[in-house]
Amino acid sequence: MRYDLKSREEVEDFIRNEVLTAPEAIEILGITRARMSQLIKQGKITPVKKLDKVSLFLRADVEEKRKELVALREKYQPYNSANEDE
């Protein structure tokens, strides 16, 4: 994936909107911190940058993983989806 950012303003806007911290990614994914750590260790989601205790993720990667997790939940926990419709 390549981004064509021509100005500092475009870069700042990109970072604000498309780069997520681990807590933001966890909220979007609907998982716990422990589960997020597990996904990272298993290589199922990869931070674009990791500094000490801060991990940064691309929104596109997180959204893709969210779709995957939703599909798995529907497959293995169909009773939860049925209750949400009621």
PDB file of N, CA, C and O in Angstrom:
ATOM      1  N   MET A   1       0.843  -1.162   0.000  1.00  0.00           N
ATOM      2  CA  MET A   1       0.000   0.000   0.000  1.00  0.00           C
ATOM      3  C   MET A   1       0.898   1.239   0.000  1.00  0.00           C
ATOM      4  O   MET A   1       1.823   1.345   0.805  1.00  0.00           O
ATOM      5  N   ARG A   2       0.619   2.157  -0.899  1.00  0.00           N
ATOM      6  CA  ARG A   2       1.442   3.365  -1.010  1.00  0.00           C
ATOM      7  C   ARG A   2       0.545   4.587  -0.863  1.00  0.00           C
ATOM      8  O   ARG A   2      -0.561   4.630  -1.401  1.00  0.00           O
ATOM      9  N   TYR A   3       1.033   5.564  -0.136  1.00  0.00           N
ATOM     10  CA  TYR A   3       0.281   6.791   0.084  1.00  0.00           C
ATOM     11  C   TYR A   3       1.042   7.957  -0.529  1.00  0.00           C
ATOM     12  O   TYR A   3       2.263   8.048  -0.394  1.00  0.00           O
ATOM     13  N   ASP A   4       0.331   8.834  -1.195  1.00  0.00           N
ATOM     14  CA  ASP A   4       0.948   9.992  -1.832  1.00  0.00           C
ATOM     15  C   ASP A   4       0.576  11.237  -1.029  1.00  0.00           C
ATOM     16  O   ASP A   4      -0.440  11.879  -1.293  1.00  0.00           O
ATOM     17  N   LEU A   5       1.403  11.562  -0.058  1.00  0.00           N
ATOM     18  CA  LEU A   5       1.154  12.703   0.812  1.00  0.00           C
ATOM     19  C   LEU A   5       2.128  13.811   0.438  1.00  0.00           C
ATOM     20  O   LEU A   5       3.343  13.641   0.540  1.00  0.00           O
ATOM     21  N   LYS A   6       1.591  14.941   0.007  1.00  0.00           N
ATOM     22  CA  LYS A   6       2.437  15.990  -0.552  1.00  0.00           C
ATOM     23  C   LYS A   6       2.770  17.114   0.425  1.00  0.00           C
ATOM     24  O   LYS A   6       3.743  17.839   0.217  1.00  0.00           O
ATOM     25  N   SER A   7       1.999  17.267   1.462  1.00  0.00           N
ATOM     26  CA  SER A   7       2.259  18.370   2.384  1.00  0.00           C
ATOM     27  C   SER A   7       2.255  17.872   3.824  1.00  0.00           C
ATOM     28  O   SER A   7       1.772  16.780   4.126  1.00  0.00           O
ATOM     29  N   ARG A   8       2.793  18.681   4.678  1.00  0.00           N
ATOM     30  CA  ARG A   8       2.802  18.353   6.107  1.00  0.00           C
ATOM     31  C   ARG A   8       1.366  18.192   6.613  1.00  0.00           C
ATOM     32  O   ARG A   8       1.082  17.309   7.422  1.00  0.00           O
ATOM     33  N   GLU A   9       0.475  19.044   6.133  1.00  0.00           N
ATOM     34  CA  GLU A   9      -0.930  18.980   6.534  1.00  0.00           C
ATOM     35  C   GLU A   9      -1.543  17.627   6.151  1.00  0.00           C
ATOM     36  O   GLU A   9      -2.277  17.035   6.943  1.00  0.00           O
ATOM     37  N   GLU A  10      -1.249  17.142   4.953  1.00  0.00           N
ATOM     38  CA  GLU A  10      -1.754  15.835   4.519  1.00  0.00           C
ATOM     39  C   GLU A  10      -1.197  14.717   5.390  1.00  0.00           C
ATOM     40  O   GLU A  10      -1.911  13.772   5.724  1.00  0.00           O
ATOM     41  N   VAL A  11       0.067  14.822   5.756  1.00  0.00           N
ATOM     42  CA  VAL A  11       0.690  13.815   6.624  1.00  0.00           C
ATOM     43  C   VAL A  11       0.023  13.825   7.991  1.00  0.00           C
ATOM     44  O   VAL A  11      -0.316  12.771   8.527  1.00  0.00           O
ATOM     45  N   GLU A  12      -0.165  15.009   8.554  1.00  0.00           N
ATOM     46  CA  GLU A  12      -0.804  15.116   9.866  1.00  0.00           C
ATOM     47  C   GLU A  12      -2.226  14.580   9.828  1.00  0.00           C
ATOM     48  O   GLU A  12      -2.652  13.876  10.743  1.00  0.00           O
ATOM     49  N   ASP A  13      -2.961  14.911   8.773  1.00  0.00           N
ATOM     50  CA  ASP A  13      -4.330  14.427   8.623  1.00  0.00           C
ATOM     51  C   ASP A  13      -4.347  12.904   8.507  1.00  0.00           C
ATOM     52  O   ASP A  13      -5.189  12.238   9.111  1.00  0.00           O
ATOM     53  N   PHE A  14      -3.417  12.361   7.730  1.00  0.00           N
ATOM     54  CA  PHE A  14      -3.312  10.908   7.585  1.00  0.00           C
ATOM     55  C   PHE A  14      -3.058  10.250   8.942  1.00  0.00           C
ATOM     56  O   PHE A  14      -3.718   9.274   9.296  1.00  0.00           O
ATOM     57  N   ILE A  15      -2.113  10.779   9.687  1.00  0.00           N
ATOM     58  CA  ILE A  15      -1.778  10.201  10.992  1.00  0.00           C
ATOM     59  C   ILE A  15      -2.975  10.274  11.928  1.00  0.00           C
ATOM     60  O   ILE A  15      -3.291   9.298  12.608  1.00  0.00           O
ATOM     61  N   ARG A  16      -3.644  11.426  11.969  1.00  0.00           N
ATOM     62  CA  ARG A  16      -4.813  11.585  12.851  1.00  0.00           C
ATOM     63  C   ARG A  16      -5.926  10.599  12.522  1.00  0.00           C
ATOM     64  O   ARG A  16      -6.571  10.062  13.423  1.00  0.00           O
ATOM     65  N   ASN A  17      -6.149  10.361  11.232  1.00  0.00           N
ATOM     66  CA  ASN A  17      -7.293   9.550  10.812  1.00  0.00           C
ATOM     67  C   ASN A  17      -6.985   8.090  10.520  1.00  0.00           C
ATOM     68  O   ASN A  17      -7.870   7.243  10.646  1.00  0.00           O
ATOM     69  N   GLU A  18      -5.766   7.775  10.135  1.00  0.00           N
ATOM     70  CA  GLU A  18      -5.458   6.430   9.662  1.00  0.00           C
ATOM     71  C   GLU A  18      -4.487   5.640  10.530  1.00  0.00           C
ATOM     72  O   GLU A  18      -4.283   4.451  10.288  1.00  0.00           O
ATOM     73  N   VAL A  19      -3.892   6.263  11.522  1.00  0.00           N
ATOM     74  CA  VAL A  19      -2.967   5.573  12.419  1.00  0.00           C
ATOM     75  C   VAL A  19      -3.631   5.467  13.782  1.00  0.00           C
ATOM     76  O   VAL A  19      -4.085   6.465  14.342  1.00  0.00           O
ATOM     77  N   LEU A  20      -3.683   4.258  14.309  1.00  0.00           N
ATOM     78  CA  LEU A  20      -4.367   3.991  15.574  1.00  0.00           C
ATOM     79  C   LEU A  20      -3.393   3.501  16.635  1.00  0.00           C
ATOM     80  O   LEU A  20      -2.428   2.799  16.335  1.00  0.00           O
ATOM     81  N   THR A  21      -3.659   3.880  17.873  1.00  0.00           N
ATOM     82  CA  THR A  21      -2.914   3.326  18.999  1.00  0.00           C
ATOM     83  C   THR A  21      -3.524   1.970  19.339  1.00  0.00           C
ATOM     84  O   THR A  21      -4.605   1.634  18.854  1.00  0.00           O
ATOM     85  N   ALA A  22      -2.844   1.202  20.157  1.00  0.00           N
ATOM     86  CA  ALA A  22      -3.366  -0.112  20.556  1.00  0.00           C
ATOM     87  C   ALA A  22      -4.736   0.007  21.236  1.00  0.00           C
ATOM     88  O   ALA A  22      -5.636  -0.761  20.895  1.00  0.00           O
ATOM     89  N   PRO A  23      -4.936   0.943  22.190  1.00  0.00           N
ATOM     90  CA  PRO A  23      -6.269   1.047  22.797  1.00  0.00           C
ATOM     91  C   PRO A  23      -7.376   1.361  21.784  1.00  0.00           C
ATOM     92  O   PRO A  23      -8.489   0.851  21.910  1.00  0.00           O
ATOM     93  N   GLU A  24      -7.081   2.190  20.790  1.00  0.00           N
ATOM     94  CA  GLU A  24      -8.074   2.486  19.752  1.00  0.00           C
ATOM     95  C   GLU A  24      -8.367   1.239  18.924  1.00  0.00           C
ATOM     96  O   GLU A  24      -9.523   0.956  18.611  1.00  0.00           O
ATOM     97  N   ALA A  25      -7.330   0.498  18.573  1.00  0.00           N
ATOM     98  CA  ALA A  25      -7.505  -0.735  17.794  1.00  0.00           C
ATOM     99  C   ALA A  25      -8.301  -1.765  18.590  1.00  0.00           C
ATOM    100  O   ALA A  25      -9.172  -2.440  18.042  1.00  0.00           O
ATOM    101  N   ILE A  26      -8.002  -1.884  19.878  1.00  0.00           N
ATOM    102  CA  ILE A  26      -8.713  -2.824  20.751  1.00  0.00           C
ATOM    103  C   ILE A  26     -10.199  -2.495  20.787  1.00  0.00           C
ATOM    104  O   ILE A  26     -11.040  -3.391  20.730  1.00  0.00           O
ATOM    105  N   GLU A  27     -10.518  -1.213  20.882  1.00  0.00           N
ATOM    106  CA  GLU A  27     -11.924  -0.797  20.912  1.00  0.00           C
ATOM    107  C   GLU A  27     -12.633  -1.150  19.608  1.00  0.00           C
ATOM    108  O   GLU A  27     -13.751  -1.665  19.631  1.00  0.00           O
ATOM    109  N   ILE A  28     -11.998  -0.880  18.482  1.00  0.00           N
ATOM    110  CA  ILE A  28     -12.592  -1.196  17.180  1.00  0.00           C
ATOM    111  C   ILE A  28     -12.784  -2.702  17.022  1.00  0.00           C
ATOM    112  O   ILE A  28     -13.807  -3.152  16.505  1.00  0.00           O
ATOM    113  N   LEU A  29     -11.800  -3.477  17.469  1.00  0.00           N
ATOM    114  CA  LEU A  29     -11.866  -4.932  17.332  1.00  0.00           C
ATOM    115  C   LEU A  29     -12.816  -5.578  18.336  1.00  0.00           C
ATOM    116  O   LEU A  29     -13.279  -6.698  18.123  1.00  0.00           O
ATOM    117  N   GLY A  30     -13.107  -4.877  19.427  1.00  0.00           N
ATOM    118  CA  GLY A  30     -13.992  -5.437  20.448  1.00  0.00           C
ATOM    119  C   GLY A  30     -13.351  -6.592  21.194  1.00  0.00           C
ATOM    120  O   GLY A  30     -14.008  -7.588  21.498  1.00  0.00           O
ATOM    121  N   ILE A  31     -12.053  -6.453  21.489  1.00  0.00           N
ATOM    122  CA  ILE A  31     -11.318  -7.514  22.179  1.00  0.00           C
ATOM    123  C   ILE A  31     -10.625  -6.946  23.416  1.00  0.00           C
ATOM    124  O   ILE A  31     -10.633  -5.737  23.644  1.00  0.00           O
ATOM    125  N   THR A  32     -10.034  -7.824  24.202  1.00  0.00           N
ATOM    126  CA  THR A  32      -9.299  -7.407  25.394  1.00  0.00           C
ATOM    127  C   THR A  32      -7.845  -7.106  25.039  1.00  0.00           C
ATOM    128  O   THR A  32      -7.373  -7.453  23.956  1.00  0.00           O
ATOM    129  N   ARG A  33      -7.140  -6.454  25.971  1.00  0.00           N
ATOM    130  CA  ARG A  33      -5.708  -6.201  25.757  1.00  0.00           C
ATOM    131  C   ARG A  33      -4.947  -7.513  25.650  1.00  0.00           C
ATOM    132  O   ARG A  33      -4.015  -7.638  24.855  1.00  0.00           O
ATOM    133  N   ALA A  34      -5.352  -8.496  26.461  1.00  0.00           N
ATOM    134  CA  ALA A  34      -4.682  -9.802  26.423  1.00  0.00           C
ATOM    135  C   ALA A  34      -4.849 -10.450  25.048  1.00  0.00           C
ATOM    136  O   ALA A  34      -3.900 -11.014  24.502  1.00  0.00           O
ATOM    137  N   ARG A  35      -6.056 -10.368  24.493  1.00  0.00           N
ATOM    138  CA  ARG A  35      -6.312 -10.947  23.170  1.00  0.00           C
ATOM    139  C   ARG A  35      -5.506 -10.207  22.097  1.00  0.00           C
ATOM    140  O   ARG A  35      -4.993 -10.823  21.163  1.00  0.00           O
ATOM    141  N   MET A  36      -5.400  -8.891  22.237  1.00  0.00           N
ATOM    142  CA  MET A  36      -4.616  -8.108  21.282  1.00  0.00           C
ATOM    143  C   MET A  36      -3.154  -8.537  21.331  1.00  0.00           C
ATOM    144  O   MET A  36      -2.524  -8.714  20.288  1.00  0.00           O
ATOM    145  N   SER A  37      -2.611  -8.704  22.532  1.00  0.00           N
ATOM    146  CA  SER A  37      -1.221  -9.161  22.679  1.00  0.00           C
ATOM    147  C   SER A  37      -1.034 -10.517  22.021  1.00  0.00           C
ATOM    148  O   SER A  37      -0.021 -10.773  21.370  1.00  0.00           O
ATOM    149  N   GLN A  38      -2.023 -11.381  22.199  1.00  0.00           N
ATOM    150  CA  GLN A  38      -1.979 -12.720  21.609  1.00  0.00           C
ATOM    151  C   GLN A  38      -1.962 -12.634  20.074  1.00  0.00           C
ATOM    152  O   GLN A  38      -1.182 -13.327  19.421  1.00  0.00           O
ATOM    153  N   LEU A  39      -2.819 -11.790  19.510  1.00  0.00           N
ATOM    154  CA  LEU A  39      -2.863 -11.629  18.050  1.00  0.00           C
ATOM    155  C   LEU A  39      -1.536 -11.109  17.510  1.00  0.00           C
ATOM    156  O   LEU A  39      -1.082 -11.538  16.449  1.00  0.00           O
ATOM    157  N   ILE A  40      -0.915 -10.182  18.240  1.00  0.00           N
ATOM    158  CA  ILE A  40       0.378  -9.633  17.816  1.00  0.00           C
ATOM    159  C   ILE A  40       1.449 -10.717  17.873  1.00  0.00           C
ATOM    160  O   ILE A  40       2.221 -10.873  16.927  1.00  0.00           O
ATOM    161  N   LYS A  41       1.502 -11.462  18.967  1.00  0.00           N
ATOM    162  CA  LYS A  41       2.507 -12.529  19.121  1.00  0.00           C
ATOM    163  C   LYS A  41       2.347 -13.604  18.056  1.00  0.00           C
ATOM    164  O   LYS A  41       3.336 -14.170  17.589  1.00  0.00           O
ATOM    165  N   GLN A  42       1.099 -13.890  17.667  1.00  0.00           N
ATOM    166  CA  GLN A  42       0.832 -14.901  16.648  1.00  0.00           C
ATOM    167  C   GLN A  42       1.039 -14.358  15.227  1.00  0.00           C
ATOM    168  O   GLN A  42       0.950 -15.108  14.255  1.00  0.00           O
ATOM    169  N   GLY A  43       1.312 -13.069  15.112  1.00  0.00           N
ATOM    170  CA  GLY A  43       1.512 -12.463  13.796  1.00  0.00           C
ATOM    171  C   GLY A  43       0.228 -12.251  13.022  1.00  0.00           C
ATOM    172  O   GLY A  43       0.261 -12.079  11.803  1.00  0.00           O
ATOM    173  N   LYS A  44      -0.907 -12.262  13.712  1.00  0.00           N
ATOM    174  CA  LYS A  44      -2.194 -12.102  13.036  1.00  0.00           C
ATOM    175  C   LYS A  44      -2.566 -10.642  12.831  1.00  0.00           C
ATOM    176  O   LYS A  44      -3.438 -10.323  12.024  1.00  0.00           O
ATOM    177  N   ILE A  45      -1.903  -9.762  13.563  1.00  0.00           N
ATOM    178  CA  ILE A  45      -1.997  -8.324  13.330  1.00  0.00           C
ATOM    179  C   ILE A  45      -0.625  -7.755  13.668  1.00  0.00           C
ATOM    180  O   ILE A  45      -0.010  -8.139  14.662  1.00  0.00           O
ATOM    181  N   THR A  46      -0.159  -6.845  12.838  1.00  0.00           N
ATOM    182  CA  THR A  46       1.204  -6.341  13.000  1.00  0.00           C
ATOM    183  C   THR A  46       1.201  -4.827  13.137  1.00  0.00           C
ATOM    184  O   THR A  46       0.648  -4.126  12.291  1.00  0.00           O
ATOM    185  N   PRO A  47       1.812  -4.324  14.191  1.00  0.00           N
ATOM    186  CA  PRO A  47       1.911  -2.865  14.312  1.00  0.00           C
ATOM    187  C   PRO A  47       2.847  -2.312  13.236  1.00  0.00           C
ATOM    188  O   PRO A  47       3.824  -2.961  12.861  1.00  0.00           O
ATOM    189  N   VAL A  48       2.545  -1.118  12.746  1.00  0.00           N
ATOM    190  CA  VAL A  48       3.432  -0.491  11.767  1.00  0.00           C
ATOM    191  C   VAL A  48       4.635   0.128  12.463  1.00  0.00           C
ATOM    192  O   VAL A  48       5.681   0.344  11.851  1.00  0.00           O
ATOM    193  N   LYS A  49       4.471   0.409  13.753  1.00  0.00           N
ATOM    194  CA  LYS A  49       5.587   0.932  14.542  1.00  0.00           C
ATOM    195  C   LYS A  49       5.375   0.530  15.991  1.00  0.00           C
ATOM    196  O   LYS A  49       4.265   0.592  16.518  1.00  0.00           O
ATOM    197  N   LYS A  50       6.476   0.114  16.627  1.00  0.00           N
ATOM    198  CA  LYS A  50       6.410  -0.296  18.028  1.00  0.00           C
ATOM    199  C   LYS A  50       7.550   0.382  18.772  1.00  0.00           C
ATOM    200  O   LYS A  50       8.717   0.245  18.404  1.00  0.00           O
ATOM    201  N   LEU A  51       7.198   1.114  19.820  1.00  0.00           N
ATOM    202  CA  LEU A  51       8.167   1.794  20.678  1.00  0.00           C
ATOM    203  C   LEU A  51       7.862   1.413  22.119  1.00  0.00           C
ATOM    204  O   LEU A  51       6.741   1.623  22.583  1.00  0.00           O
ATOM    205  N   ASP A  52       8.810   0.873  22.820  1.00  0.00           N
ATOM    206  CA  ASP A  52       8.598   0.455  24.211  1.00  0.00           C
ATOM    207  C   ASP A  52       7.195  -0.116  24.412  1.00  0.00           C
ATOM    208  O   ASP A  52       6.929  -1.260  24.044  1.00  0.00           O
ATOM    209  N   LYS A  53       6.304   0.678  24.994  1.00  0.00           N
ATOM    210  CA  LYS A  53       4.958   0.174  25.296  1.00  0.00           C
ATOM    211  C   LYS A  53       3.889   0.739  24.364  1.00  0.00           C
ATOM    212  O   LYS A  53       2.697   0.570  24.617  1.00  0.00           O
ATOM    213  N   VAL A  54       4.301   1.399  23.302  1.00  0.00           N
ATOM    214  CA  VAL A  54       3.344   1.997  22.366  1.00  0.00           C
ATOM    215  C   VAL A  54       3.426   1.273  21.026  1.00  0.00           C
ATOM    216  O   VAL A  54       4.498   1.152  20.431  1.00  0.00           O
ATOM    217  N   SER A  55       2.275   0.796  20.566  1.00  0.00           N
ATOM    218  CA  SER A  55       2.190   0.162  19.249  1.00  0.00           C
ATOM    219  C   SER A  55       1.212   0.959  18.404  1.00  0.00           C
ATOM    220  O   SER A  55       0.156   1.372  18.884  1.00  0.00           O
ATOM    221  N   LEU A  56       1.567   1.173  17.145  1.00  0.00           N
ATOM    222  CA  LEU A  56       0.708   1.906  16.222  1.00  0.00           C
ATOM    223  C   LEU A  56       0.288   0.991  15.078  1.00  0.00           C
ATOM    224  O   LEU A  56       1.081   0.195  14.576  1.00  0.00           O
ATOM    225  N   PHE A  57      -0.974   1.119  14.677  1.00  0.00           N
ATOM    226  CA  PHE A  57      -1.558   0.258  13.653  1.00  0.00           C
ATOM    227  C   PHE A  57      -2.221   1.111  12.587  1.00  0.00           C
ATOM    228  O   PHE A  57      -2.707   2.206  12.870  1.00  0.00           O
ATOM    229  N   LEU A  58      -2.241   0.609  11.365  1.00  0.00           N
ATOM    230  CA  LEU A  58      -2.986   1.272  10.299  1.00  0.00           C
ATOM    231  C   LEU A  58      -4.459   0.906  10.427  1.00  0.00           C
ATOM    232  O   LEU A  58      -4.802  -0.254  10.654  1.00  0.00           O
ATOM    233  N   ARG A  59      -5.323   1.904  10.280  1.00  0.00           N
ATOM    234  CA  ARG A  59      -6.768   1.683  10.384  1.00  0.00           C
ATOM    235  C   ARG A  59      -7.222   0.596   9.400  1.00  0.00           C
ATOM    236  O   ARG A  59      -8.063  -0.235   9.745  1.00  0.00           O
ATOM    237  N   ALA A  60      -6.677   0.596   8.190  1.00  0.00           N
ATOM    238  CA  ALA A  60      -7.071  -0.397   7.179  1.00  0.00           C
ATOM    239  C   ALA A  60      -6.786  -1.816   7.665  1.00  0.00           C
ATOM    240  O   ALA A  60      -7.597  -2.716   7.447  1.00  0.00           O
ATOM    241  N   ASP A  61      -5.645  -2.027   8.322  1.00  0.00           N
ATOM    242  CA  ASP A  61      -5.306  -3.350   8.852  1.00  0.00           C
ATOM    243  C   ASP A  61      -6.263  -3.756   9.965  1.00  0.00           C
ATOM    244  O   ASP A  61      -6.691  -4.908  10.042  1.00  0.00           O
ATOM    245  N   VAL A  62      -6.594  -2.797  10.826  1.00  0.00           N
ATOM    246  CA  VAL A  62      -7.493  -3.075  11.953  1.00  0.00           C
ATOM    247  C   VAL A  62      -8.898  -3.380  11.440  1.00  0.00           C
ATOM    248  O   VAL A  62      -9.544  -4.311  11.920  1.00  0.00           O
ATOM    249  N   GLU A  63      -9.371  -2.605  10.470  1.00  0.00           N
ATOM    250  CA  GLU A  63     -10.712  -2.845   9.910  1.00  0.00           C
ATOM    251  C   GLU A  63     -10.788  -4.211   9.229  1.00  0.00           C
ATOM    252  O   GLU A  63     -11.801  -4.903   9.335  1.00  0.00           O
ATOM    253  N   GLU A  64      -9.732  -4.594   8.540  1.00  0.00           N
ATOM    254  CA  GLU A  64      -9.697  -5.912   7.894  1.00  0.00           C
ATOM    255  C   GLU A  64      -9.747  -7.025   8.944  1.00  0.00           C
ATOM    256  O   GLU A  64     -10.470  -8.007   8.779  1.00  0.00           O
ATOM    257  N   LYS A  65      -8.983  -6.869  10.011  1.00  0.00           N
ATOM    258  CA  LYS A  65      -8.981  -7.863  11.094  1.00  0.00           C
ATOM    259  C   LYS A  65     -10.349  -7.905  11.771  1.00  0.00           C
ATOM    260  O   LYS A  65     -10.811  -8.975  12.168  1.00  0.00           O
ATOM    261  N   ARG A  66     -11.002  -6.745  11.907  1.00  0.00           N
ATOM    262  CA  ARG A  66     -12.326  -6.701  12.522  1.00  0.00           C
ATOM    263  C   ARG A  66     -13.331  -7.520  11.716  1.00  0.00           C
ATOM    264  O   ARG A  66     -14.128  -8.266  12.287  1.00  0.00           O
ATOM    265  N   LYS A  67     -13.295  -7.380  10.395  1.00  0.00           N
ATOM    266  CA  LYS A  67     -14.189  -8.165   9.535  1.00  0.00           C
ATOM    267  C   LYS A  67     -13.943  -9.659   9.733  1.00  0.00           C
ATOM    268  O   LYS A  67     -14.881 -10.452   9.809  1.00  0.00           O
ATOM    269  N   GLU A  68     -12.682 -10.020   9.815  1.00  0.00           N
ATOM    270  CA  GLU A  68     -12.299 -11.419  10.023  1.00  0.00           C
ATOM    271  C   GLU A  68     -12.826 -11.940  11.366  1.00  0.00           C
ATOM    272  O   GLU A  68     -13.370 -13.042  11.438  1.00  0.00           O
ATOM    273  N   LEU A  69     -12.663 -11.145  12.422  1.00  0.00           N
ATOM    274  CA  LEU A  69     -13.115 -11.562  13.753  1.00  0.00           C
ATOM    275  C   LEU A  69     -14.636 -11.660  13.825  1.00  0.00           C
ATOM    276  O   LEU A  69     -15.169 -12.564  14.467  1.00  0.00           O
ATOM    277  N   VAL A  70     -15.336 -10.734  13.170  1.00  0.00           N
ATOM    278  CA  VAL A  70     -16.802 -10.781  13.146  1.00  0.00           C
ATOM    279  C   VAL A  70     -17.264 -12.060  12.451  1.00  0.00           C
ATOM    280  O   VAL A  70     -18.184 -12.726  12.927  1.00  0.00           O
ATOM    281  N   ALA A  71     -16.638 -12.405  11.338  1.00  0.00           N
ATOM    282  CA  ALA A  71     -16.999 -13.629  10.612  1.00  0.00           C
ATOM    283  C   ALA A  71     -16.758 -14.860  11.477  1.00  0.00           C
ATOM    284  O   ALA A  71     -17.576 -15.779  11.490  1.00  0.00           O
ATOM    285  N   LEU A  72     -15.644 -14.883  12.199  1.00  0.00           N
ATOM    286  CA  LEU A  72     -15.352 -16.017  13.085  1.00  0.00           C
ATOM    287  C   LEU A  72     -16.360 -16.106  14.222  1.00  0.00           C
ATOM    288  O   LEU A  72     -16.802 -17.197  14.581  1.00  0.00           O
ATOM    289  N   ARG A  73     -16.725 -14.953  14.790  1.00  0.00           N
ATOM    290  CA  ARG A  73     -17.724 -14.956  15.873  1.00  0.00           C
ATOM    291  C   ARG A  73     -19.055 -15.492  15.368  1.00  0.00           C
ATOM    292  O   ARG A  73     -19.715 -16.272  16.056  1.00  0.00           O
ATOM    293  N   GLU A  74     -19.452 -15.078  14.171  1.00  0.00           N
ATOM    294  CA  GLU A  74     -20.718 -15.548  13.604  1.00  0.00           C
ATOM    295  C   GLU A  74     -20.673 -17.046  13.338  1.00  0.00           C
ATOM    296  O   GLU A  74     -21.675 -17.741  13.507  1.00  0.00           O
ATOM    297  N   LYS A  75     -19.522 -17.539  12.927  1.00  0.00           N
ATOM    298  CA  LYS A  75     -19.385 -18.961  12.622  1.00  0.00           C
ATOM    299  C   LYS A  75     -19.406 -19.809  13.891  1.00  0.00           C
ATOM    300  O   LYS A  75     -20.091 -20.830  13.951  1.00  0.00           O
ATOM    301  N   TYR A  76     -18.654 -19.382  14.903  1.00  0.00           N
ATOM    302  CA  TYR A  76     -18.493 -20.211  16.090  1.00  0.00           C
ATOM    303  C   TYR A  76     -19.404 -19.830  17.252  1.00  0.00           C
ATOM    304  O   TYR A  76     -19.506 -20.580  18.223  1.00  0.00           O
ATOM    305  N   GLN A  77     -20.065 -18.680  17.169  1.00  0.00           N
ATOM    306  CA  GLN A  77     -20.989 -18.272  18.220  1.00  0.00           C
ATOM    307  C   GLN A  77     -22.281 -17.748  17.594  1.00  0.00           C
ATOM    308  O   GLN A  77     -22.662 -16.602  17.836  1.00  0.00           O
ATOM    309  N   PRO A  78     -22.950 -18.561  16.804  1.00  0.00           N
ATOM    310  CA  PRO A  78     -24.141 -18.079  16.098  1.00  0.00           C
ATOM    311  C   PRO A  78     -25.263 -17.656  17.044  1.00  0.00           C
ATOM    312  O   PRO A  78     -26.095 -16.822  16.687  1.00  0.00           O
ATOM    313  N   TYR A  79     -25.288 -18.225  18.240  1.00  0.00           N
ATOM    314  CA  TYR A  79     -26.322 -17.887  19.217  1.00  0.00           C
ATOM    315  C   TYR A  79     -26.199 -16.437  19.677  1.00  0.00           C
ATOM    316  O   TYR A  79     -27.207 -15.830  20.036  1.00  0.00           O
ATOM    317  N   ASN A  80     -24.992 -15.862  19.679  1.00  0.00           N
ATOM    318  CA  ASN A  80     -24.823 -14.460  20.060  1.00  0.00           C
ATOM    319  C   ASN A  80     -25.423 -13.537  19.014  1.00  0.00           C
ATOM    320  O   ASN A  80     -26.017 -12.518  19.365  1.00  0.00           O
ATOM    321  N   SER A  81     -25.281 -13.867  17.746  1.00  0.00           N
ATOM    322  CA  SER A  81     -25.841 -13.051  16.669  1.00  0.00           C
ATOM    323  C   SER A  81     -27.358 -13.081  16.705  1.00  0.00           C
ATOM    324  O   SER A  81     -28.002 -12.062  16.455  1.00  0.00           O
ATOM    325  N   ALA A  82     -27.935 -14.228  17.010  1.00  0.00           N
ATOM    326  CA  ALA A  82     -29.390 -14.368  17.066  1.00  0.00           C
ATOM    327  C   ALA A  82     -29.972 -13.505  18.176  1.00  0.00           C
ATOM    328  O   ALA A  82     -31.038 -12.914  18.003  1.00  0.00           O
ATOM    329  N   ASN A  83     -29.292 -13.424  19.309  1.00  0.00           N
ATOM    330  CA  ASN A  83     -29.780 -12.624  20.429  1.00  0.00           C
ATOM    331  C   ASN A  83     -29.730 -11.133  20.134  1.00  0.00           C
ATOM    332  O   ASN A  83     -30.557 -10.381  20.649  1.00  0.00           O
ATOM    333  N   GLU A  84     -28.791 -10.691  19.325  1.00  0.00           N
ATOM    334  CA  GLU A  84     -28.668  -9.277  19.000  1.00  0.00           C
ATOM    335  C   GLU A  84     -29.829  -8.805  18.136  1.00  0.00           C
ATOM    336  O   GLU A  84     -30.193  -7.630  18.181  1.00  0.00           O
ATOM    337  N   ASP A  85     -30.418  -9.707  17.346  1.00  0.00           N
ATOM    338  CA  ASP A  85     -31.513  -9.336  16.461  1.00  0.00           C
ATOM    339  C   ASP A  85     -32.828  -9.170  17.212  1.00  0.00           C
ATOM    340  O   ASP A  85     -33.743  -8.518  16.711  1.00  0.00           O
ATOM    341  N   GLU A  86     -32.935  -9.738  18.386  1.00  0.00           N
ATOM    342  CA  GLU A  86     -34.205  -9.711  19.129  1.00  0.00           C
ATOM    343  C   GLU A  86     -34.425  -8.420  19.862  1.00  0.00           C
ATOM    344  O   GLU A  86     -35.447  -8.254  20.528  1.00  0.00           O
TER     345      GLU A  86
END
